Amino acid sequence: MSEFFIQDKQLSKVTRTIVKDEAGKSLFLLVGRWGTKGDALSLYAMDGRLVASIKQISFTFGSRFEIYQDFKRVGTLQKIFNWPGDFYYIQQLHWTVQGDIYNHRYSIHHFNHRIMKMDKATLLTGDYYVLDVTDDENAPLCICIAAVMDYWLYNRRKDNNRDFTWHFMPN
């Protein structure tokens, strides 16, 4: 079980997104863009290896996203319903995402087994999303799913044609 930290509001900003461990060590870099069908985010290990990606495939009847791990499609994420609370489902993996999406407090489950828990934390260096992942092997997929949840949350009322681009810039 490991914790992964992403600075608050970095998943939906036009910037690169660094994912760190509890010691502050950079583990992953998330880059790409959202906004139109076919857009994708790619998650790289810090050695430059692509470990996961998520591709927007539909705007019709709600957005859908294909999730890839090691260049293989492993699931399709879609919103099932939003009353009384949001409920998302990842086909093929049989994972559900449910909880308080609006406040970044939700979980991913495979039936009764928790895959990830999302929460927020305030550290000396700022506010962070904390992804508590049960099995480190699932971390790349969980990070990609968290990016989609953030996208849906912050872009519910915005123009669907708006460009959400992540740029890699040196520190």
N, C-alpha and C positions, 0 to 999 in steps of 0.2 A: 504494500500500500504506500503510495507516494502522494505528495501535494505538489501542485503546479500553480505558479502565480503569474497572472497577467494584469498589468496596470489597468486600473479602472478606466472604462470608456475607450480603451485602445482597440478593441475588436471592431468598433464601428467607425473609427476615424480614418481619415485619409493619411495613413502613415504605415510604417512597418510595425509588426506586432511581435515582440519578443516574449517568449514563455520561459520562465525561470523556475528553479527549484527553491526549496525553503532557505538555502544558503545564499541565494542571489546569483547562482551560476546560470548563465544562459544555456538553455537546452534546445529550443526550437525557434525558428523564424517563420512567421506566417505572412505571406505576400500574395497579391492578386487584386482582383476587382469584383464588385457586385454591380448589379443594376439592370442587366439585360440577359435574356436567355443565352446560355452558352458561357457566361462569365464563370470564373472559378477562383478559388483560393487554394494555394499550395502550402503545405507545411513541410519545412526542411529541418533536418537535424543540423546541428551547428557544423558538422563536417561536410555539408553541402548535399547530402543524400536526401532525395524526396521520399518522405515517409507516409504522407497521406495528402489527399486533396478532396475538395468538394466542389461540385459543378452544378450551377443553376440550370435546370432543364425545362421549367415550365412556369408561366404566369397564369395559365388557364385554371380556373377553379382553385386558386391558391398556389403559391410557389411550391415547387418540389426540387429537391437537390439529390444528386447522386453522390455517394461517398465512395472514395477509392482508398485502398491501402496497398502500398507496393505495386501500383499500376493496375490493380485488379479491383473491379467494382464489387463492393461488399454489401451495399444497401442503398435504399432510396428513402430519404427523409421527407415526410409530409405532415402537415397539420391535419388532425382528424376532426377536432371540434374545439370550441373555445368557451363553452358555457357549461357549468359554472366556473370552470378553470380550463386553461389551455392543456391540450393533450396532443402529443406528437408521437409518431410511430416511425420506426426505421424497419422497412420491409427487409427481408432476407436475414437480418440479424435478430429480429423479434425483440427489439429494444423499444422501450417507451421512455418518453421524456415528460415529466409532470412535476408540478409544484408551483411556486410563485415565480414565474418567469419575469414578471415586471420588476421584482426586487433582486433578481439573480440568486434566488434560493430555490433550487430545484434538484431533482435527481434523475439519473438514467438507470433503468432497471431492465433486466432480462428475467421476466416472470417475477419471482420473489427475491432474486439475487441483485443486490445493488452493484452497478458498474461504476458510477461516479456520483458524487454529491458536489453541487456548486454552492458557494457561499461568498461572502465579502469579508474583507479584513482590512484594518488600518494598521500600517506599519510605519516606522520612522521615515521611510522613503515615499510614503503616499498610500492611497487607497488601492486595493487590489481585489480581483476576482480570485478565489481560491478553488481549484479543482482537486477534490480528494478522490483519487482514482484507485480502486481496489486492486487492479492488476495492471502493472506498468505497460504491458503489451497493448492495452486498450487506450492508453493516453493519447496517441495521435488522433484516433477517431473521436474521442471525447472533446479534444480541443477544436476540431472541425465542427462538431455539433454545437459547441458553445458559441462559435463564431456565427452560425446560422441563427441561434436563439437571439444573440445580440443584434444581428441584422434585422430580424423580424420585430424585435422590441423597439428599436430606435427608428425604424423606417415604416411604421404602420400607416402613418398619415402623410408620408412624403411622396413625392412624384416617383413612380416606378422607373422612370427613365433616367433618374439621377445617377451619375457615375460615382461609384465608391471604389477608389483605387488605393491599393497599398503600395507605397514606394519604398524601395530599399535605399536608405541614405546612411552614410557613415556617421558615427558619433562625433 
